[in-house]
Amino acid sequence: MDIPSIDIAPFLDGTNKRSVSNRVAASCQDIGFLVIKGHGLKDPILQNTFDFI
C-alpha cells in the first residue's frame, strides 16, 4: 500500500480547496493517514515540534 502524498498549497492559496479537501478526506477514510506537502512550515519549526514530542 502506498501512502498518499498530498500538496495542500492549492488549498492554502484558495485556488483548489474542494479538490484538496476531497483528496485528504478520501485518504483518511481509505487508508487512515497521508503525507502533507506544500504546508509552508520551515524545517526549524518542524524540528522543534519533533524535539518537543
mmCIF entry with sequence, helices, sheets and N, C-alpha, C, O atoms, coordinates in Angstrom:
data_MODEL
# 
_entry.id   MODEL 
# 
_entity.id                         1 
_entity.type                       polymer 
_entity.pdbx_number_of_molecules   1 
# 
_entity_poly.entity_id                      1 
_entity_poly.type                           'polypeptide(L)' 
_entity_poly.nstd_linkage                   no 
_entity_poly.nstd_monomer                   no 
_entity_poly.pdbx_seq_one_letter_code       MDIPSIDIAPFLDGTNKRSVSNRVAASCQDIGFLVIKGHGLKDPILQNTFDFI 
_entity_poly.pdbx_seq_one_letter_code_can   MDIPSIDIAPFLDGTNKRSVSNRVAASCQDIGFLVIKGHGLKDPILQNTFDFI 
_entity_poly.pdbx_strand_id                 A 
# 
loop_
_entity_poly_seq.entity_id 
_entity_poly_seq.num 
_entity_poly_seq.mon_id 
_entity_poly_seq.hetero 
1 1  MET n 
1 2  ASP n 
1 3  ILE n 
1 4  PRO n 
1 5  SER n 
1 6  ILE n 
1 7  ASP n 
1 8  ILE n 
1 9  ALA n 
1 10 PRO n 
1 11 PHE n 
1 12 LEU n 
1 13 ASP n 
1 14 GLY n 
1 15 THR n 
1 16 ASN n 
1 17 LYS n 
1 18 ARG n 
1 19 SER n 
1 20 VAL n 
1 21 SER n 
1 22 ASN n 
1 23 ARG n 
1 24 VAL n 
1 25 ALA n 
1 26 ALA n 
1 27 SER n 
1 28 CYS n 
1 29 GLN n 
1 30 ASP n 
1 31 ILE n 
1 32 GLY n 
1 33 PHE n 
1 34 LEU n 
1 35 VAL n 
1 36 ILE n 
1 37 LYS n 
1 38 GLY n 
1 39 HIS n 
1 40 GLY n 
1 41 LEU n 
1 42 LYS n 
1 43 ASP n 
1 44 PRO n 
1 45 ILE n 
1 46 LEU n 
1 47 GLN n 
1 48 ASN n 
1 49 THR n 
1 50 PHE n 
1 51 ASP n 
1 52 PHE n 
1 53 ILE n 
# 
_struct_asym.id          A 
_struct_asym.entity_id   1 
# 
loop_
_struct_conf.conf_type_id 
_struct_conf.id 
_struct_conf.pdbx_PDB_helix_id 
_struct_conf.beg_label_comp_id 
_struct_conf.beg_label_asym_id 
_struct_conf.beg_label_seq_id 
_struct_conf.pdbx_beg_PDB_ins_code 
_struct_conf.end_label_comp_id 
_struct_conf.end_label_asym_id 
_struct_conf.end_label_seq_id 
_struct_conf.pdbx_end_PDB_ins_code 
_struct_conf.beg_auth_comp_id 
_struct_conf.beg_auth_asym_id 
_struct_conf.beg_auth_seq_id 
_struct_conf.end_auth_comp_id 
_struct_conf.end_auth_asym_id 
_struct_conf.end_auth_seq_id 
_struct_conf.pdbx_PDB_helix_class 
_struct_conf.details 
_struct_conf.pdbx_PDB_helix_length 
HELX_P HELX_P1 AA1 ALA A 9  ? LEU A 12 ? ALA A 9  LEU A 12 1 ? 4  
HELX_P HELX_P2 AA2 LYS A 17 ? ASP A 30 ? LYS A 17 ASP A 30 1 ? 14 
HELX_P HELX_P3 AA3 ASP A 43 ? PHE A 52 ? ASP A 43 PHE A 52 1 ? 10 
# 
_struct_conf_type.id          HELX_P 
_struct_conf_type.criteria    ? 
_struct_conf_type.reference   ? 
# 
_struct_sheet.id               AA1 
_struct_sheet.type             ? 
_struct_sheet.number_strands   2 
_struct_sheet.details          ? 
# 
_struct_sheet_order.sheet_id     AA1 
_struct_sheet_order.range_id_1   1 
_struct_sheet_order.range_id_2   2 
_struct_sheet_order.offset       ? 
_struct_sheet_order.sense        parallel 
# 
loop_
_struct_sheet_range.sheet_id 
_struct_sheet_range.id 
_struct_sheet_range.beg_label_comp_id 
_struct_sheet_range.beg_label_asym_id 
_struct_sheet_range.beg_label_seq_id 
_struct_sheet_range.pdbx_beg_PDB_ins_code 
_struct_sheet_range.end_label_comp_id 
_struct_sheet_range.end_label_asym_id 
_struct_sheet_range.end_label_seq_id 
_struct_sheet_range.pdbx_end_PDB_ins_code 
_struct_sheet_range.beg_auth_comp_id 
_struct_sheet_range.beg_auth_asym_id 
_struct_sheet_range.beg_auth_seq_id 
_struct_sheet_range.end_auth_comp_id 
_struct_sheet_range.end_auth_asym_id 
_struct_sheet_range.end_auth_seq_id 
AA1 1 SER A 5  ? ASP A 7  ? SER A 5  ASP A 7  
AA1 2 VAL A 35 ? LYS A 37 ? VAL A 35 LYS A 37 
# 
loop_
_atom_site.group_PDB 
_atom_site.id 
_atom_site.type_symbol 
_atom_site.label_atom_id 
_atom_site.label_alt_id 
_atom_site.label_comp_id 
_atom_site.label_asym_id 
_atom_site.label_entity_id 
_atom_site.label_seq_id 
_atom_site.pdbx_PDB_ins_code 
_atom_site.Cartn_x 
_atom_site.Cartn_y 
_atom_site.Cartn_z 
_atom_site.occupancy 
_atom_site.B_iso_or_equiv 
_atom_site.pdbx_formal_charge 
_atom_site.auth_seq_id 
_atom_site.auth_comp_id 
_atom_site.auth_asym_id 
_atom_site.auth_atom_id 
_atom_site.pdbx_PDB_model_num 
ATOM 1   N N  . MET A 1 1  ? 0.846   -1.178 0.000  1.00 0.00 ? 1  MET A N  1 
ATOM 2   C CA . MET A 1 1  ? 0.000   0.000  0.000  1.00 0.00 ? 1  MET A CA 1 
ATOM 3   C C  . MET A 1 1  ? 0.890   1.240  0.000  1.00 0.00 ? 1  MET A C  1 
ATOM 4   O O  . MET A 1 1  ? 1.801   1.361  0.819  1.00 0.00 ? 1  MET A O  1 
ATOM 5   N N  . ASP A 1 2  ? 0.623   2.140  -0.908 1.00 0.00 ? 2  ASP A N  1 
ATOM 6   C CA . ASP A 1 2  ? 1.352   3.407  -0.974 1.00 0.00 ? 2  ASP A CA 1 
ATOM 7   C C  . ASP A 1 2  ? 0.683   4.452  -0.092 1.00 0.00 ? 2  ASP A C  1 
ATOM 8   O O  . ASP A 1 2  ? -0.543  4.543  -0.031 1.00 0.00 ? 2  ASP A O  1 
ATOM 9   N N  . ILE A 1 3  ? 1.498   5.224  0.580  1.00 0.00 ? 3  ILE A N  1 
ATOM 10  C CA . ILE A 1 3  ? 0.981   6.323  1.395  1.00 0.00 ? 3  ILE A CA 1 
ATOM 11  C C  . ILE A 1 3  ? 0.730   7.517  0.478  1.00 0.00 ? 3  ILE A C  1 
ATOM 12  O O  . ILE A 1 3  ? 1.639   7.951  -0.230 1.00 0.00 ? 3  ILE A O  1 
ATOM 13  N N  . PRO A 1 4  ? -0.490  8.052  0.482  1.00 0.00 ? 4  PRO A N  1 
ATOM 14  C CA . PRO A 1 4  ? -0.773  9.210  -0.361 1.00 0.00 ? 4  PRO A CA 1 
ATOM 15  C C  . PRO A 1 4  ? 0.018   10.436 0.101  1.00 0.00 ? 4  PRO A C  1 
ATOM 16  O O  . PRO A 1 4  ? 0.152   10.689 1.298  1.00 0.00 ? 4  PRO A O  1 
ATOM 17  N N  . SER A 1 5  ? 0.529   11.177 -0.850 1.00 0.00 ? 5  SER A N  1 
ATOM 18  C CA . SER A 1 5  ? 1.234   12.423 -0.583 1.00 0.00 ? 5  SER A CA 1 
ATOM 19  C C  . SER A 1 5  ? 0.438   13.542 -1.245 1.00 0.00 ? 5  SER A C  1 
ATOM 20  O O  . SER A 1 5  ? 0.306   13.583 -2.468 1.00 0.00 ? 5  SER A O  1 
ATOM 21  N N  . ILE A 1 6  ? -0.090  14.448 -0.428 1.00 0.00 ? 6  ILE A N  1 
ATOM 22  C CA . ILE A 1 6  ? -0.999  15.474 -0.932 1.00 0.00 ? 6  ILE A CA 1 
ATOM 23  C C  . ILE A 1 6  ? -0.404  16.858 -0.710 1.00 0.00 ? 6  ILE A C  1 
ATOM 24  O O  . ILE A 1 6  ? -0.005  17.216 0.399  1.00 0.00 ? 6  ILE A O  1 
ATOM 25  N N  . ASP A 1 7  ? -0.357  17.622 -1.788 1.00 0.00 ? 7  ASP A N  1 
ATOM 26  C CA . ASP A 1 7  ? 0.115   19.008 -1.743 1.00 0.00 ? 7  ASP A CA 1 
ATOM 27  C C  . ASP A 1 7  ? -1.072  19.894 -1.364 1.00 0.00 ? 7  ASP A C  1 
ATOM 28  O O  . ASP A 1 7  ? -2.039  20.006 -2.118 1.00 0.00 ? 7  ASP A O  1 
ATOM 29  N N  . ILE A 1 8  ? -0.989  20.520 -0.195 1.00 0.00 ? 8  ILE A N  1 
ATOM 30  C CA . ILE A 1 8  ? -2.109  21.348 0.265  1.00 0.00 ? 8  ILE A CA 1 
ATOM 31  C C  . ILE A 1 8  ? -1.956  22.825 -0.104 1.00 0.00 ? 8  ILE A C  1 
ATOM 32  O O  . ILE A 1 8  ? -2.790  23.644 0.283  1.00 0.00 ? 8  ILE A O  1 
ATOM 33  N N  . ALA A 1 9  ? -0.906  23.173 -0.845 1.00 0.00 ? 9  ALA A N  1 
ATOM 34  C CA . ALA A 1 9  ? -0.712  24.574 -1.253 1.00 0.00 ? 9  ALA A CA 1 
ATOM 35  C C  . ALA A 1 9  ? -1.923  25.133 -1.992 1.00 0.00 ? 9  ALA A C  1 
ATOM 36  O O  . ALA A 1 9  ? -2.305  26.274 -1.732 1.00 0.00 ? 9  ALA A O  1 
ATOM 37  N N  . PRO A 1 10 ? -2.555  24.370 -2.916 1.00 0.00 ? 10 PRO A N  1 
ATOM 38  C CA . PRO A 1 10 ? -3.738  24.911 -3.589 1.00 0.00 ? 10 PRO A CA 1 
ATOM 39  C C  . PRO A 1 10 ? -4.909  25.175 -2.632 1.00 0.00 ? 10 PRO A C  1 
ATOM 40  O O  . PRO A 1 10 ? -5.746  26.037 -2.897 1.00 0.00 ? 10 PRO A O  1 
ATOM 41  N N  . PHE A 1 11 ? -4.965  24.442 -1.536 1.00 0.00 ? 11 PHE A N  1 
ATOM 42  C CA . PHE A 1 11 ? -5.984  24.713 -0.521 1.00 0.00 ? 11 PHE A CA 1 
ATOM 43  C C  . PHE A 1 11 ? -5.652  26.016 0.199  1.00 0.00 ? 11 PHE A C  1 
ATOM 44  O O  . PHE A 1 11 ? -6.516  26.872 0.389  1.00 0.00 ? 11 PHE A O  1 
ATOM 45  N N  . LEU A 1 12 ? -4.392  26.152 0.596  1.00 0.00 ? 12 LEU A N  1 
ATOM 46  C CA . LEU A 1 12 ? -3.979  27.324 1.368  1.00 0.00 ? 12 LEU A CA 1 
ATOM 47  C C  . LEU A 1 12 ? -4.073  28.618 0.579  1.00 0.00 ? 12 LEU A C  1 
ATOM 48  O O  . LEU A 1 12 ? -4.396  29.667 1.136  1.00 0.00 ? 12 LEU A O  1 
ATOM 49  N N  . ASP A 1 13 ? -3.789  28.547 -0.729 1.00 0.00 ? 13 ASP A N  1 
ATOM 50  C CA . ASP A 1 13 ? -3.871  29.782 -1.519 1.00 0.00 ? 13 ASP A CA 1 
ATOM 51  C C  . ASP A 1 13 ? -5.250  30.000 -2.133 1.00 0.00 ? 13 ASP A C  1 
ATOM 52  O O  . ASP A 1 13 ? -5.478  31.004 -2.809 1.00 0.00 ? 13 ASP A O  1 
ATOM 53  N N  . GLY A 1 14 ? -6.167  29.068 -1.901 1.00 0.00 ? 14 GLY A N  1 
ATOM 54  C CA . GLY A 1 14 ? -7.550  29.233 -2.325 1.00 0.00 ? 14 GLY A CA 1 
ATOM 55  C C  . GLY A 1 14 ? -7.849  28.850 -3.760 1.00 0.00 ? 14 GLY A C  1 
ATOM 56  O O  . GLY A 1 14 ? -8.975  29.038 -4.221 1.00 0.00 ? 14 GLY A O  1 
ATOM 57  N N  . THR A 1 15 ? -6.866  28.317 -4.482 1.00 0.00 ? 15 THR A N  1 
ATOM 58  C CA . THR A 1 15 ? -7.096  28.003 -5.893 1.00 0.00 ? 15 THR A CA 1 
ATOM 59  C C  . THR A 1 15 ? -7.837  26.694 -6.117 1.00 0.00 ? 15 THR A C  1 
ATOM 60  O O  . THR A 1 15 ? -8.446  26.504 -7.170 1.00 0.00 ? 15 THR A O  1 
ATOM 61  N N  . ASN A 1 16 ? -7.794  25.782 -5.138 1.00 0.00 ? 16 ASN A N  1 
ATOM 62  C CA . ASN A 1 16 ? -8.437  24.487 -5.350 1.00 0.00 ? 16 ASN A CA 1 
ATOM 63  C C  . ASN A 1 16 ? -8.781  23.816 -4.023 1.00 0.00 ? 16 ASN A C  1 
ATOM 64  O O  . ASN A 1 16 ? -8.346  22.697 -3.753 1.00 0.00 ? 16 ASN A O  1 
ATOM 65  N N  . LYS A 1 17 ? -9.551  24.499 -3.215 1.00 0.00 ? 17 LYS A N  1 
ATOM 66  C CA . LYS A 1 17 ? -9.880  23.992 -1.885 1.00 0.00 ? 17 LYS A CA 1 
ATOM 67  C C  . LYS A 1 17 ? -10.674 22.687 -1.933 1.00 0.00 ? 17 LYS A C  1 
ATOM 68  O O  . LYS A 1 17 ? -10.395 21.762 -1.171 1.00 0.00 ? 17 LYS A O  1 
ATOM 69  N N  . ARG A 1 18 ? -11.653 22.612 -2.816 1.00 0.00 ? 18 ARG A N  1 
ATOM 70  C CA . ARG A 1 18 ? -12.522 21.438 -2.855 1.00 0.00 ? 18 ARG A CA 1 
ATOM 71  C C  . ARG A 1 18 ? -11.747 20.167 -3.222 1.00 0.00 ? 18 ARG A C  1 
ATOM 72  O O  . ARG A 1 18 ? -11.921 19.129 -2.584 1.00 0.00 ? 18 ARG A O  1 
ATOM 73  N N  . SER A 1 19 ? -10.908 20.247 -4.233 1.00 0.00 ? 19 SER A N  1 
ATOM 74  C CA . SER A 1 19 ? -10.153 19.077 -4.675 1.00 0.00 ? 19 SER A CA 1 
ATOM 75  C C  . SER A 1 19 ? -9.208  18.572 -3.584 1.00 0.00 ? 19 SER A C  1 
ATOM 76  O O  . SER A 1 19 ? -9.136  17.372 -3.320 1.00 0.00 ? 19 SER A O  1 
ATOM 77  N N  . VAL A 1 20 ? -8.488  19.495 -2.958 1.00 0.00 ? 20 VAL A N  1 
ATOM 78  C CA . VAL A 1 20 ? -7.569  19.106 -1.887 1.00 0.00 ? 20 VAL A CA 1 
ATOM 79  C C  . VAL A 1 20 ? -8.352  18.510 -0.719 1.00 0.00 ? 20 VAL A C  1 
ATOM 80  O O  . VAL A 1 20 ? -7.947  17.491 -0.160 1.00 0.00 ? 20 VAL A O  1 
ATOM 81  N N  . SER A 1 21 ? -9.452  19.126 -0.354 1.00 0.00 ? 21 SER A N  1 
ATOM 82  C CA . SER A 1 21 ? -10.280 18.610 0.742  1.00 0.00 ? 21 SER A CA 1 
ATOM 83  C C  . SER A 1 21 ? -10.777 17.205 0.439  1.00 0.00 ? 21 SER A C  1 
ATOM 84  O O  . SER A 1 21 ? -10.769 16.337 1.313  1.00 0.00 ? 21 SER A O  1 
ATOM 85  N N  . ASN A 1 22 ? -11.204 16.981 -0.781 1.00 0.00 ? 22 ASN A N  1 
ATOM 86  C CA . ASN A 1 22 ? -11.691 15.655 -1.170 1.00 0.00 ? 22 ASN A CA 1 
ATOM 87  C C  . ASN A 1 22 ? -10.584 14.611 -1.108 1.00 0.00 ? 22 ASN A C  1 
ATOM 88  O O  . ASN A 1 22 ? -10.814 13.486 -0.663 1.00 0.00 ? 22 ASN A O  1 
ATOM 89  N N  . ARG A 1 23 ? -9.391  14.976 -1.548 1.00 0.00 ? 23 ARG A N  1 
ATOM 90  C CA . ARG A 1 23 ? -8.269  14.032 -1.509 1.00 0.00 ? 23 ARG A CA 1 
ATOM 91  C C  . ARG A 1 23 ? -7.855  13.714 -0.074 1.00 0.00 ? 23 ARG A C  1 
ATOM 92  O O  . ARG A 1 23 ? -7.559  12.562 0.242  1.00 0.00 ? 23 ARG A O  1 
ATOM 93  N N  . VAL A 1 24 ? -7.831  14.722 0.792  1.00 0.00 ? 24 VAL A N  1 
ATOM 94  C CA . VAL A 1 24 ? -7.489  14.493 2.197  1.00 0.00 ? 24 VAL A CA 1 
ATOM 95  C C  . VAL A 1 24 ? -8.537  13.590 2.844  1.00 0.00 ? 24 VAL A C  1 
ATOM 96  O O  . VAL A 1 24 ? -8.191  12.632 3.535  1.00 0.00 ? 24 VAL A O  1 
ATOM 97  N N  . ALA A 1 25 ? -9.805  13.892 2.624  1.00 0.00 ? 25 ALA A N  1 
ATOM 98  C CA . ALA A 1 25 ? -10.881 13.082 3.205  1.00 0.00 ? 25 ALA A CA 1 
ATOM 99  C C  . ALA A 1 25 ? -10.805 11.642 2.717  1.00 0.00 ? 25 ALA A C  1 
ATOM 100 O O  . ALA A 1 25 ? -10.937 10.712 3.513  1.00 0.00 ? 25 ALA A O  1 
ATOM 101 N N  . ALA A 1 26 ? -10.595 11.449 1.427  1.00 0.00 ? 26 ALA A N  1 
ATOM 102 C CA . ALA A 1 26 ? -10.520 10.094 0.876  1.00 0.00 ? 26 ALA A CA 1 
ATOM 103 C C  . ALA A 1 26 ? -9.331  9.336  1.458  1.00 0.00 ? 26 ALA A C  1 
ATOM 104 O O  . ALA A 1 26 ? -9.446  8.151  1.771  1.00 0.00 ? 26 ALA A O  1 
ATOM 105 N N  . SER A 1 27 ? -8.201  10.000 1.605  1.00 0.00 ? 27 SER A N  1 
ATOM 106 C CA . SER A 1 27 ? -7.020  9.350  2.176  1.00 0.00 ? 27 SER A CA 1 
ATOM 107 C C  . SER A 1 27 ? -7.265  8.933  3.622  1.00 0.00 ? 27 SER A C  1 
ATOM 108 O O  . SER A 1 27 ? -6.884  7.837  4.032  1.00 0.00 ? 27 SER A O  1 
ATOM 109 N N  . CYS A 1 28 ? -7.892  9.796  4.376  1.00 0.00 ? 28 CYS A N  1 
ATOM 110 C CA . CYS A 1 28 ? -8.189  9.479  5.777  1.00 0.00 ? 28 CYS A CA 1 
ATOM 111 C C  . CYS A 1 28 ? -9.186  8.335  5.887  1.00 0.00 ? 28 CYS A C  1 
ATOM 112 O O  . CYS A 1 28 ? -9.036  7.461  6.741  1.00 0.00 ? 28 CYS A O  1 
ATOM 113 N N  . GLN A 1 29 ? -10.192 8.333  5.041  1.00 0.00 ? 29 GLN A N  1 
ATOM 114 C CA . GLN A 1 29 ? -11.206 7.282  5.083  1.00 0.00 ? 29 GLN A CA 1 
ATOM 115 C C  . GLN A 1 29 ? -10.671 5.954  4.571  1.00 0.00 ? 29 GLN A C  1 
ATOM 116 O O  . GLN A 1 29 ? -10.942 4.907  5.158  1.00 0.00 ? 29 GLN A O  1 
ATOM 117 N N  . ASP A 1 30 ? -9.912  5.990  3.480  1.00 0.00 ? 30 ASP A N  1 
ATOM 118 C CA . ASP A 1 30 ? -9.466  4.757  2.834  1.00 0.00 ? 30 ASP A CA 1 
ATOM 119 C C  . ASP A 1 30 ? -8.252  4.133  3.504  1.00 0.00 ? 30 ASP A C  1 
ATOM 120 O O  . ASP A 1 30 ? -8.173  2.910  3.628  1.00 0.00 ? 30 ASP A O  1 
ATOM 121 N N  . ILE A 1 31 ? -7.303  4.958  3.936  1.00 0.00 ? 31 ILE A N  1 
ATOM 122 C CA . ILE A 1 31 ? -6.035  4.445  4.444  1.00 0.00 ? 31 ILE A CA 1 
ATOM 123 C C  . ILE A 1 31 ? -5.822  4.803  5.914  1.00 0.00 ? 31 ILE A C  1 
ATOM 124 O O  . ILE A 1 31 ? -5.275  4.009  6.680  1.00 0.00 ? 31 ILE A O  1 
ATOM 125 N N  . GLY A 1 32 ? -6.253  5.990  6.296  1.00 0.00 ? 32 GLY A N  1 
ATOM 126 C CA . GLY A 1 32 ? -6.117  6.406  7.685  1.00 0.00 ? 32 GLY A CA 1 
ATOM 127 C C  . GLY A 1 32 ? -5.013  7.417  7.929  1.00 0.00 ? 32 GLY A C  1 
ATOM 128 O O  . GLY A 1 32 ? -4.901  7.956  9.029  1.00 0.00 ? 32 GLY A O  1 
ATOM 129 N N  . PHE A 1 33 ? -4.209  7.678  6.934  1.00 0.00 ? 33 PHE A N  1 
ATOM 130 C CA . PHE A 1 33 ? -3.164  8.682  7.088  1.00 0.00 ? 33 PHE A CA 1 
ATOM 131 C C  . PHE A 1 33 ? -2.663  9.121  5.722  1.00 0.00 ? 33 PHE A C  1 
ATOM 132 O O  . PHE A 1 33 ? -3.021  8.535  4.701  1.00 0.00 ? 33 PHE A O  1 
ATOM 133 N N  . LEU A 1 34 ? -1.818  10.173 5.713  1.00 0.00 ? 34 LEU A N  1 
ATOM 134 C CA . LEU A 1 34 ? -1.287  10.732 4.477  1.00 0.00 ? 34 LEU A CA 1 
ATOM 135 C C  . LEU A 1 34 ? -0.057  11.559 4.789  1.00 0.00 ? 34 LEU A C  1 
ATOM 136 O O  . LEU A 1 34 ? 0.202   11.892 5.945  1.00 0.00 ? 34 LEU A O  1 
ATOM 137 N N  . VAL A 1 35 ? 0.694   11.888 3.761  1.00 0.00 ? 35 VAL A N  1 
ATOM 138 C CA . VAL A 1 35 ? 1.824   12.806 3.870  1.00 0.00 ? 35 VAL A CA 1 
ATOM 139 C C  . VAL A 1 35 ? 1.358   14.142 3.309  1.00 0.00 ? 35 VAL A C  1 
ATOM 140 O O  . VAL A 1 35 ? 0.794   14.201 2.217  1.00 0.00 ? 35 VAL A O  1 
ATOM 141 N N  . ILE A 1 36 ? 1.596   15.211 4.059  1.00 0.00 ? 36 ILE A N  1 
ATOM 142 C CA . ILE A 1 36 ? 1.173   16.541 3.624  1.00 0.00 ? 36 ILE A CA 1 
ATOM 143 C C  . ILE A 1 36 ? 2.386   17.311 3.124  1.00 0.00 ? 36 ILE A C  1 
ATOM 144 O O  . ILE A 1 36 ? 3.378   17.477 3.833  1.00 0.00 ? 36 ILE A O  1 
ATOM 145 N N  . LYS A 1 37 ? 2.280   17.778 1.880  1.00 0.00 ? 37 LYS A N  1 
ATOM 146 C CA . LYS A 1 37 ? 3.316   18.623 1.276  1.00 0.00 ? 37 LYS A CA 1 
ATOM 147 C C  . LYS A 1 37 ? 2.725   20.006 1.027  1.00 0.00 ? 37 LYS A C  1 
ATOM 148 O O  . LYS A 1 37 ? 1.507   20.183 1.038  1.00 0.00 ? 37 LYS A O  1 
ATOM 149 N N  . GLY A 1 38 ? 3.591   20.973 0.805  1.00 0.00 ? 38 GLY A N  1 
ATOM 150 C CA . GLY A 1 38 ? 3.137   22.310 0.458  1.00 0.00 ? 38 GLY A CA 1 
ATOM 151 C C  . GLY A 1 38 ? 2.519   23.076 1.607  1.00 0.00 ? 38 GLY A C  1 
ATOM 152 O O  . GLY A 1 38 ? 1.748   24.010 1.390  1.00 0.00 ? 38 GLY A O  1 
ATOM 153 N N  . HIS A 1 39 ? 2.851   22.687 2.839  1.00 0.00 ? 39 HIS A N  1 
ATOM 154 C CA . HIS A 1 39 ? 2.260   23.318 4.022  1.00 0.00 ? 39 HIS A CA 1 
ATOM 155 C C  . HIS A 1 39 ? 2.918   24.643 4.366  1.00 0.00 ? 39 HIS A C  1 
ATOM 156 O O  . HIS A 1 39 ? 2.326   25.463 5.068  1.00 0.00 ? 39 HIS A O  1 
ATOM 157 N N  . GLY A 1 40 ? 4.136   24.866 3.882  1.00 0.00 ? 40 GLY A N  1 
ATOM 158 C CA . GLY A 1 40 ? 4.819   26.133 4.120  1.00 0.00 ? 40 GLY A CA 1 
ATOM 159 C C  . GLY A 1 40 ? 5.568   26.227 5.436  1.00 0.00 ? 40 GLY A C  1 
ATOM 160 O O  . GLY A 1 40 ? 6.173   27.261 5.720  1.00 0.00 ? 40 GLY A O  1 
ATOM 161 N N  . LEU A 1 41 ? 5.545   25.174 6.250  1.00 0.00 ? 41 LEU A N  1 
ATOM 162 C CA . LEU A 1 41 ? 6.288   25.204 7.507  1.00 0.00 ? 41 LEU A CA 1 
ATOM 163 C C  . LEU A 1 41 ? 7.767   24.973 7.230  1.00 0.00 ? 41 LEU A C  1 
ATOM 164 O O  . LEU A 1 41 ? 8.128   24.080 6.463  1.00 0.00 ? 41 LEU A O  1 
ATOM 165 N N  . LYS A 1 42 ? 8.601   25.759 7.838  1.00 0.00 ? 42 LYS A N  1 
ATOM 166 C CA . LYS A 1 42 ? 10.045  25.655 7.645  1.00 0.00 ? 42 LYS A CA 1 
ATOM 167 C C  . LYS A 1 42 ? 10.613  24.534 8.516  1.00 0.00 ? 42 LYS A C  1 
ATOM 168 O O  . LYS A 1 42 ? 10.047  24.196 9.556  1.00 0.00 ? 42 LYS A O  1 
ATOM 169 N N  . ASP A 1 43 ? 11.734  23.965 8.081  1.00 0.00 ? 43 ASP A N  1 
ATOM 170 C CA . ASP A 1 43 ? 12.352  22.845 8.789  1.00 0.00 ? 43 ASP A CA 1 
ATOM 171 C C  . ASP A 1 43 ? 12.610  23.106 10.271 1.00 0.00 ? 43 ASP A C  1 
ATOM 172 O O  . ASP A 1 43 ? 12.357  22.215 11.081 1.00 0.00 ? 43 ASP A O  1 
ATOM 173 N N  . PRO A 1 44 ? 13.104  24.288 10.670 1.00 0.00 ? 44 PRO A N  1 
ATOM 174 C CA . PRO A 1 44 ? 13.328  24.509 12.108 1.00 0.00 ? 44 PRO A CA 1 
ATOM 175 C C  . PRO A 1 44 ? 12.042  24.396 12.938 1.00 0.00 ? 44 PRO A C  1 
ATOM 176 O O  . PRO A 1 44 ? 12.072  23.894 14.062 1.00 0.00 ? 44 PRO A O  1 
ATOM 177 N N  . ILE A 1 45 ? 10.947  24.849 12.402 1.00 0.00 ? 45 ILE A N  1 
ATOM 178 C CA . ILE A 1 45 ? 9.672   24.744 13.125 1.00 0.00 ? 45 ILE A CA 1 
ATOM 179 C C  . ILE A 1 45 ? 9.290   23.279 13.288 1.00 0.00 ? 45 ILE A C  1 
ATOM 180 O O  . ILE A 1 45 ? 8.882   22.854 14.369 1.00 0.00 ? 45 ILE A O  1 
ATOM 181 N N  . LEU A 1 46 ? 9.423   22.517 12.220 1.00 0.00 ? 46 LEU A N  1 
ATOM 182 C CA . LEU A 1 46 ? 9.102   21.091 12.292 1.00 0.00 ? 46 LEU A CA 1 
ATOM 183 C C  . LEU A 1 46 ? 10.035  20.375 13.261 1.00 0.00 ? 46 LEU A C  1 
ATOM 184 O O  . LEU A 1 46 ? 9.588   19.542 14.050 1.00 0.00 ? 46 LEU A O  1 
ATOM 185 N N  . GLN A 1 47 ? 11.320  20.691 13.209 1.00 0.00 ? 47 GLN A N  1 
ATOM 186 C CA . GLN A 1 47 ? 12.276  20.044 14.101 1.00 0.00 ? 47 GLN A CA 1 
ATOM 187 C C  . GLN A 1 47 ? 11.975  20.378 15.556 1.00 0.00 ? 47 GLN A C  1 
ATOM 188 O O  . GLN A 1 47 ? 12.045  19.495 16.411 1.00 0.00 ? 47 GLN A O  1 
ATOM 189 N N  . ASN A 1 48 ? 11.643  21.625 15.857 1.00 0.00 ? 48 ASN A N  1 
ATOM 190 C CA . ASN A 1 48 ? 11.282  21.999 17.230 1.00 0.00 ? 48 ASN A CA 1 
ATOM 191 C C  . ASN A 1 48 ? 10.064  21.228 17.705 1.00 0.00 ? 48 ASN A C  1 
ATOM 192 O O  . ASN A 1 48 ? 9.988   20.831 18.867 1.00 0.00 ? 48 ASN A O  1 
ATOM 193 N N  . THR A 1 49 ? 9.118   21.017 16.815 1.00 0.00 ? 49 THR A N  1 
ATOM 194 C CA . THR A 1 49 ? 7.921   20.250 17.167 1.00 0.00 ? 49 THR A CA 1 
ATOM 195 C C  . THR A 1 49 ? 8.291   18.815 17.504 1.00 0.00 ? 49 THR A C  1 
ATOM 196 O O  . THR A 1 49 ? 7.848   18.280 18.520 1.00 0.00 ? 49 THR A O  1 
ATOM 197 N N  . PHE A 1 50 ? 9.102   18.187 16.656 1.00 0.00 ? 50 PHE A N  1 
ATOM 198 C CA . PHE A 1 50 ? 9.521   16.806 16.914 1.00 0.00 ? 50 PHE A CA 1 
ATOM 199 C C  . PHE A 1 50 ? 10.353  16.714 18.187 1.00 0.00 ? 50 PHE A C  1 
ATOM 200 O O  . PHE A 1 50 ? 10.218  15.751 18.942 1.00 0.00 ? 50 PHE A O  1 
ATOM 201 N N  . ASP A 1 51 ? 11.205  17.693 18.433 1.00 0.00 ? 51 ASP A N  1 
ATOM 202 C CA . ASP A 1 51 ? 12.015  17.702 19.654 1.00 0.00 ? 51 ASP A CA 1 
ATOM 203 C C  . ASP A 1 51 ? 11.135  17.800 20.894 1.00 0.00 ? 51 ASP A C  1 
ATOM 204 O O  . ASP A 1 51 ? 11.434  17.183 21.917 1.00 0.00 ? 51 ASP A O  1 
ATOM 205 N N  . PHE A 1 52 ? 10.064  18.563 20.811 1.00 0.00 ? 52 PHE A N  1 
ATOM 206 C CA . PHE A 1 52 ? 9.153   18.734 21.938 1.00 0.00 ? 52 PHE A CA 1 
ATOM 207 C C  . PHE A 1 52 ? 8.422   17.436 22.259 1.00 0.00 ? 52 PHE A C  1 
ATOM 208 O O  . PHE A 1 52 ? 8.197   17.101 23.422 1.00 0.00 ? 52 PHE A O  1 
ATOM 209 N N  . ILE A 1 53 ? 8.060   16.718 21.211 1.00 0.00 ? 53 ILE A N  1 
ATOM 210 C CA . ILE A 1 53 ? 7.321   15.463 21.395 1.00 0.00 ? 53 ILE A CA 1 
ATOM 211 C C  . ILE A 1 53 ? 8.236   14.447 22.014 1.00 0.00 ? 53 ILE A C  1 
ATOM 212 O O  . ILE A 1 53 ? 7.825   13.313 22.260 1.00 0.00 ? 53 ILE A O  1 
# 
